[in-house]
Amino acid sequence: MSTSKCARNESFCNILIVGATGVGKSSLINYLAGKKVAKVGVGVPVTTRDDIPNYRCDIAGVKLRLFDTWGIEADKTEDWKDRISQIIGRQGCDGVAWFHTVVYCISAGGKRVQSYDRQMIRFFKDEGYSVVIALTKCDQVAQSATEEIKKALPKGFPVVEMSSGGRIRFGICKPFGQEDLLAKIVDRAMKNMPTRVRKFAIARIDEWESDMLSDLRYKDVSRFSNDDIEDWIKESARTFSDQLGGEADAFLENEYSILNKLSNSSMLSAYGFDINVSTLKEETSLSFGEGVLLVLALPAVIVGGLIYGEDWAREGLQKMIYRASEQMRDIVNKRY
């Protein structure tokens, strides 16, 4: 059984940068990267709708991968959701498992929060992502205006005041907000870890089910007896469940290692993170136990095979695969 891309994921902290056109997503990426890596436009789209470019950088010894999305438009939010889901799906695993955090950018310079901003922030929350709101271009407005914008934001999300720097009316503004943003990314990603490992495990179970159904098509199914195929399904389910527990533990170890390293960096030392990786792994590890997946064929299906032929028998074998998948999903959902 193949291992998913998520399970083989390199030690990157993956961050999805989202927001309307012109709010400063690319400038934020350049600020975090410490150099100009993303093309910056003024009020015009600079990122295409066919892909999500990503930019790699190193912050405090941690490798970050910053994904720059095209701007959200007021009347095209549903199209944006569909496209982003399709593109994220190409990563080879569930998006929530892949991305540590979504950074949703809203320009303080715009002096208002749009209804589609609230809609999209809730969309990501409902999908299971951790979300941090970056209030960009805070150097362009008075603090009182920034506070008014904060009041209009959806409740329950951490907000970071930021500026990517540059020339302003009274001179040059130094960039600010990087440390606070990274601290909130660590905090939210840590709290969202149970959801991420659940999404990871469910995505792997979906892969197993799809692979098994595909392999079953090439099996010679008899209308009389398919003991060998039933044994193959049972053994595959048991083997995969053991493998999945190990993959989930490896996934967690990798993710906790990234966040622990970032939280322990000198840049974030003032935030006082105290992350016990061993304890967290113990709290979120996944185990199916022995003898859990006792997948049995239904007698009615076996009898039906004798009466109705091979197609009916094949359907019964498919049901065994579905039952095994459902058992595994139930265990994962109860665990998290």
Number of C-alpha atoms within 10 A of each C-alpha: 11 9 13 17 14 21 23 12 14 11 15 21 24 20 19 20 23 26 25 22 22 21 24 25 33 26 23 27 26 20 20 22 19 12 11 13 16 21 13 19 15 10 12 10 17 19 20 12 14 12 16 18 14 19 16 16 19 14 15 14 11 18 17 21 21 27 22 24 26 23 21 21 15 12 9 10 15 13 12 18 14 10 15 18 13 13 14 17 13 10 13 14 22 21 24 23 26 26 21 26 26 25 25 23 27 27 26 28 18 16 15 16 18 14 10 17 22 14 13 19 24 16 13 17 14 10 10 16 25 26 25 25 23 30 24 27 26 24 23 18 13 11 13 9 15 22 12 14 19 19 10 12 19 15 10 8 16 15 20 24 22 22 25 23 17 12 10 10 8 6 8 10 15 11 16 19 19 17 16 18 21 20 22 20 24 23 18 20 25 20 11 19 23 19 19 27 25 22 22 24 28 22 20 24 22 15 18 22 20 15 13 19 15 11 10 18 11 8 10 10 19 17 18 15 13 17 11 10 17 18 13 14 21 19 15 17 26 21 13 18 25 16 14 23 17 16 23 22 19 17 23 24 16 19 24 22 16 19 23 19 13 24 24 17 14 10 16 17 13 12 14 10 15 9 16 10 16 10 10 16 16 11 11 18 21 24 17 17 11 10 8 14 19 14 22 16 18 13 10 9 18 20 15 18 21 15 13 13 15 17 14 20 24 23 13 21 24 19 18 20 26 18 18 25 22 16 17 21 18 12 14 19 13 8 15 15
